[in-house]
Amino acid sequence: MKRLWLVLAAFGLIAPFAAGLYVYESAALSETIVLRHVAVMDDRHGVFRDDMVVVIAAGRISFLSPDTQAIIPEGARVIEGRGRYLIPGLWDMHIHLQGNESFLPLLLANGVLGVREMGCTEEQFEIMRRWRTDMERDSMLPLQIRASGPPLDGVRPIPPELRTTVSAPDEAASAAAHLQSLKVDFFKVHDWISRKTYEALALEASRRRLVLVGHIPAAVPALLASRLGQRSVEHNGGILGSLLLNCSRREGIMRRSLLQAMEEANRTKQGYAPYLLAMRSKMRRTILDTISEEKTRILIETFRKNRTWMCPTLIASTPAIPDSEMSARMAYVPSSLRKAWESWSTAGFLNPEDIAASRDFSKRMEELLLRMHTGGIPVLAGTDTTWDEETPYLVPGFSLHDELRLLVAAGLSPLEALRSATRNAAEFFGESELWGTVAPGMRADLVLLDADPLEDIGNTQRIAGVFSGGRFFDREQLHALLDTVARQNE
């Protein structure tokens, strides 16, 4: 990482501090920037307003108007935006940053300027909390971070430092108090929590005025999770189960089978992926054959009524990356992880019938997601990206653009997909007045594109420049960041 810091410093993009984190030169924040003749995304009307001028000062948008009305501040830096399109900075609303500095340049270069960190150790959380402290002192990070710390979970076959273990309802209060003492932004729940323990945790989250998000535990019906106030549902219901299970006429029987497989995984301590992946594959055909329209309707209405958000992370289960793009991205992946990804396979415990069932299941899940979206349930764009052997081919920043493409393929419009990574993220955190749209007074987290993303969502990758907290990174600087990461991984 030392060489990466040197290149960043050479471009004048950062200044060092004791912890070695990448931060911007403070002087850059005082620079007034005028972006002229640019097409600006009008989120309210779902169009781009042509030939606009945007004035950025002190890290915020201070002025926005048709260019003919522009008064250029004396001494301002003027950037020509003719033929380009300005959108809000993107957010990855499900990522595992885990205090990993190498994610930062990859996210920045892809216009991803905010993340919801969805699970890390206490040590990793403390690293990111220090980053935020320095950001508040004007040592600005290239992204905003909201984080959960270690997820709340029951006993399960993963290292204990990766979870806050809550094995019984009477442990909920102490676990919640501990996480709150760490100053987490929200509570995340995982799959192994019992129903009674989940109910106790939901009560603690409400009492402490902290948002509850995450998987829907295997023991918990989705309707109950929504009614108890879980704010967002990840991975279309969780890695082990699915919202489709909650729509099946045989929900109770299959839920019991799933819980039995989880108990076996804990008993053998050999890991849960082979058991549960195979179990889910065998269950999928039954679920698909027993979907109840009435249960589906009730699920959608319950989520809409309780304002339960969806973060489907389609890219985590539906790889849709052209080989040419993936080959180029692998340069930004640590070499040891690259080799692990190349050898990762589910062939040892999934047969061709299982794989076909999985493909049909994913298609049906996308259909349910579209119904939920059109039924008034808000969607968040997330990827589940982490440097992990069992989540292959997810690369920070790049995967968020893949997710946007998959959301459009599932039936969202390009505008709706863009909102899932911009305005919706701000609304989810109750910060719509601070960021998430291009408007006066908003934080100047912006992405300048060479083509219209409302015509083709793939155009979000055609990045000409990025404004992070008002500091501008042009295309050459962004490419320099990527090149340096690639050299680090040679």
N, C-alpha and C positions, 0 to 999 in steps of 0.2 A: 504493500500500500504506500510505501514511502515514495516510489517513483510516480504514482498517481498524484500524490500531493504536490510533487515538484512541478508536474505539468500544469496542474490547476493553478498553482501560484504563478507560473510563467505567463499564463494567459491573463493574469490579474483577476481571476475568478474567486480566489479565496485568500484568506489570511489565516495563519496557524494560531492555535491556542494550545494550552498544555496537554489536553487530552488527544490532540492529533486529528480531531474531526475537521471535515471540510466546512468552512464558513466563508461568507462573502466579505470583501473589503467593505468596511463601514462607509467609506466615502461614497460608494456607489448608490447608497440609499438616498443621498441628498440630490442626486442628479434628476433633473426634470426631463422627461422624455415625451416627445410628441410623435404620435403615429398618424400619418396623413393618408388620405385617399383610400382607406381600408374599408372592406365590407365587415360590418359588426353583427354578430349574432343577436337578434332580438328574440329572447327566449319566450316572452309573453305571446308574441304573434307567430312564432315559429318560422321566421324568415331572416335573411341577412339584409341589413340596411346598407346600401352602397354609398361610397364616397363620403365616409365619416372621418372625423378627426377625434383622436383619443389622447388626452393629456394625462400623464402619470407623474405624480409628485409625492414624496414622502411615503412611498410604498402603496399608494392607493390611486384609484382613478379619480382625478379631480375635475375632469371636464369631458363631456361627450356631446358632439353635435355634428350636423352636416358640415363638411369641410369648408363650404362657402362662408360659414359663419365663424370660422376659426380665427382666434387671435393668438399668435404664436408667442409664448413667453420668451423674453430676451434671454439668450444664453442657453436655451433648451437644446437638447440633442434631438434632431429630427430624423425619423425613420420613414422611408417611403413604403407605403402599404398597398400601392395600386396593384390590382389583380390578386390580392391576398384576402384571407378570411380570418377573422379574430373570434375565438371561442374562449369560454372560461377554462381555467386549468382543470385537468382531469383528476379524479380520485379513484383509487383502487380500494373498494370498501370491504375487501376480505383478503388480507395478505399476512404473511408471517415474516415481517422484517427482522425480528429477533435481534435487534441491535447490530445488524450487519452493515457496516459502512459501505461495502462494495455495492449494495443495492442503490445507494443514493445517486451516483452519476447515471446509472441505467434508467432510473425513474425520471430524473430530470430531463435526460435526452429524449424521452418519450412523452414529455408534457404531462407526466403524472406528478402533481404537485401536492397531493395529500393522500394519506393512507389511513385505513382503520386496521391497526395491528391486532390480529385475532388469536393470539396465543403465544406466550414466550415464558421463559423462566424469570424468576425474580431478579436475577443478576442482569439479564438482558433488558428487562423493564427499567431497571435503574439506569442503565446506559442511555436508553432513549429518554428517560426523564431528565437526565443531565443535558442532553441535546436540546430539549425544549427550554430548559432554564437559560441556556446560552442564547437561544433564539430570542427569548424575551429581553435579553440584554443587547439585542441588535447584532448578535453574531449569527445572522440569519441562516438557518438550514434551507436547503432547496425544497423542502416539503413540510407540510403540516402533519402532525402525528396525533392520532387518538388510539389508546391502547388498553387492553384488558388485563394484562399480566397473565399469570398461570390460570388456565380455564378451570372452572369448578367441575369436578367429575368424581365418580365412584372409583372403587378399586378396579384397576384394569392393567393389562400387560404392556405398559409403557413405563419409562423411567419416571419415578415420583416427582422429580423436579419440574417435569413438564405439565404438572397439574396441581391444583389445590384440592386435595382429597376430602370428600364429604361422604362418608359411608353410612350416615344415619341422620334422621331429621334433627336430633338434638345437637349435631355438630354444625348446623347451618349458620347459627348466629356468630359463632367464633370464626368460622371461615370467612364470612362476609365482613366481619370487623377487621380481620387481618388484611384482606384485599383493600378495604377502604383506607386502612392505615398506610398502604403503599401509594395511595392517591391514584388508583386506577380510574379510567374514564367511564367504565361500564363493567358489568359482570358478564362473562361468557360461560354458558353451560355446555356440557358435552354429553356423549351417548350413554355412559354407564351409570348415571344417577337414577336411583329408585324414584318411584312416583311420589311417595310421601316426602322424601328428601327434596325433590324438586319443588313441591308445594311450599315447604319451609323456606327454601331459597328465594322463591318468587315473593314470598311475604317479606323477607329480609330486604330484598332489592327495593320493594315499594316503600318500606319503612325508612330506608336510608336514601331514598330519592335517587337511586342509581338505575340506569336502564339495564334490563336483562335481555341478552341476545344469545344467538348460538344455534347449535343443533337442537332438534327436538329429541330428548332422550328416548331410547327404544321402549321404555316402560310407560311413556307419557303420550296419550292421544293428542293429536294436533289441536283439536278443538279446546282441550283443557289448557294447553300452553298459551293459546291466543287469549282465552278468557282470563288467565292469570297475569296477563300483561307482558308476555314476551314480545319485545319490540321488533326484532327481526329474526327471520328463519333462514339459516344458511344451507347451501347445497340442496335446495328443494326438499328440505326436511332433515337432512343429516346423512352422514356417510353410511350408516348402518341400516337406516330405514328410509322411508320416502313418504311424501305426502300422498302418493298413490296408494300406499298401504292403508292410509286413513280413509280412502274412498272405496275400499273393497268390502264386499258383503262378508268376507271371511277374516276381517281385521283381527278379531280376538284370537282366533286359532293361530294365525300366522305370527302375531306378536309374541305369543307364548313360545313358539318354535324359535323365534329369533333370540329371545331371552335365554332359552336353554343353550343355544349355541354360544352365547356370550359367557355363560357360566362355565361351559366346557373350555373355552379359551383361557379363562382365568385359572381353572383347575390345572390345566396342563402346562401353563406358563410358556407355551411355545409360540406365542403371538396369535393375534386374532384374525389377520387378513385372510389366510387360507380358509378358515372355518366360515367366516362371515361373508366373504365374497362368494364362495360356493353356495352357501345357504341362501343368500339374496338371489343368486342366479336361478336356483331351483324354485324359489318362491315367485319369481317374476311372472312366469307364465300363468300361474294361478291368480295372481293379482290382476293381470291384464284381462283374464277371462271372467273376473268377478267384480269389475268396476260398477259401482252403483251411481246412477245419475243423480238420485236424490241425495246421497251422501256427498257427492261432489258439489252439488249446489249449496248444501249446508256449510261445507268447508269454506267455499268462496265467500258466502255471506257473512260467516263468522269472522274471517280475516278482515273483510271490508269494514264491518261494524267496529272491530277493535283496533283498527288501523295497524294491523300486523304487516310489516314490510317483508319483501322477498329479496334475498341475495342469492341467486341460483348457482353462481360459479359454474356455468356450463362448460367452460374451457377445461375445468379440472377433470371432467368425466367424458368429454367429447372432443378429443384433439382434432383440430381442423386447421392445421398449419401446413402450408405448402412446403415440400421438401427443400426447395430453394431458399425459402425464408429461414427454415429451421437450421439449415447448414450454416448460414451466415450468423445466426444467433449463438450457435454453439461456441463461437469465439469468446463470448462474454461469460461463459460458464466455467467455473474452476475445473481443471483437467481431471482431478480425482472424481468429481461428481459426474463429469461427462462420461467417464468410463462406466460408472455405476448405472447411469441412465441407459446406456447402450445394452447393458446386460439384463436390465429389469424386464420381467415378463410374468404374466399371469398364467402362462400355458401349463404350469405344473398343477393347477387346481381348477382350471376352467376348460371345459370341452367345447367343441364347436356349437353345440346346442345352447350352452350357457352364453356364449358370445352373441349368438343370434338373438337370444332372449334379452340380453343387455341392450342391444341396439334397438330393438322394438320398444323396450321400456323407456329408453332415453327419448325416443320420438314421442311417446305418449306423455312423458313428463313435460316436454316442450309445449305440447298442445294444452296441457293443464296450466302451464305458466302463462300462455297467451290468454286463456280464459280468465285467469286471475287478474292479469294486467287490465284487460278490457272491462273486467268487473270492478275496477276501482282500487285494486291493491297495488301500492307503489313498489317499484323495482329498483334495486341498487346493483351497480356493476362491481363485481369482485372476481378474483381469480384463484384464490387459495395458493398463490405462489409462495414457495419457500425453497431454500437449498436443501432438498431432502431426496433420498434415494427413491422413495415410494411415490413421489409426485413429479414424474419425469416431464421434461420438455416445457416447463413453465419458467419463463425468463422474466425477471422484474421489468415492468414498464411495457415491454412488447406484448405480454399476455393480456394486458388490459385492452389493447386494440383488438386482439383476437376475440375477447369476450364481447366487445361491442358488435363485431361482425356476427357472432353467434346469436346475439339478441335480435338482430335484424333478421337473420335467417329463421328465427323462431316466430317472427311475425310483428315485432315492434318496428315502428318507422325509424329511419335514421335520427330524426329529432328526438323521439322517445328514448332511443338508446343513448344519445348524447346526454339527455337530461339525467339518465340513471347514473352517470358518472360526474355530474356537475351540480345542477340545481337540486336534485333529489338528495344528494349527499349533504348539502348545506341544510336542507329542510330537516333531514333526519336528526342532525345535531342541534336543531333549533337556532341555526346561525345564518338564516337566509338574508338577514340584513347586513351581513359582513362579507360574504363571498358566495360564489356559485353562479353568478350572472355577470354580464358586462354592463355595468351601470355606474354612475357617479357615486363615490363614497365607498365602493367595494374595494376589497384588497386586490391589488394588481397581480393576481395569479392568472396568467393568460397564455394562450397558445396561438401562434400565428401560422396559418396553413397556406399552402400553395394552391389548394383546390377546395371546392365546396363539399363539406361532409354531409350536407343534407341531400345532395345528389347521389353520393356514394360514401357510405360510412367508412370505407377503406381509406378515404382521403384524410382521416385523422392522423395517419402515419406520414403524411407529406408535410413535415414540420419545417418551417422556415426560420422559426425562432421561438423562444420561450421567455415570458416575463415571470419571474418568481419573486413575489413580494416587491415588485417594482423594478427589479434588476433584470436587465435584458441580456440574454444569451443568444447570439446569432447562430446560424446553421454551422459555420465553421467551428465555433467553440463547442457546440454540442457534439459534432463529429470527433473533435479532439478528445472529449471525455470518453467516448466509446472506444476510440483507438487505443487510449491508454489502458482501459480495462482489458481490452483484448491482449495487449502486450503483457499485462500482469499474469495472464492465464496461459502464456506460451510454454 
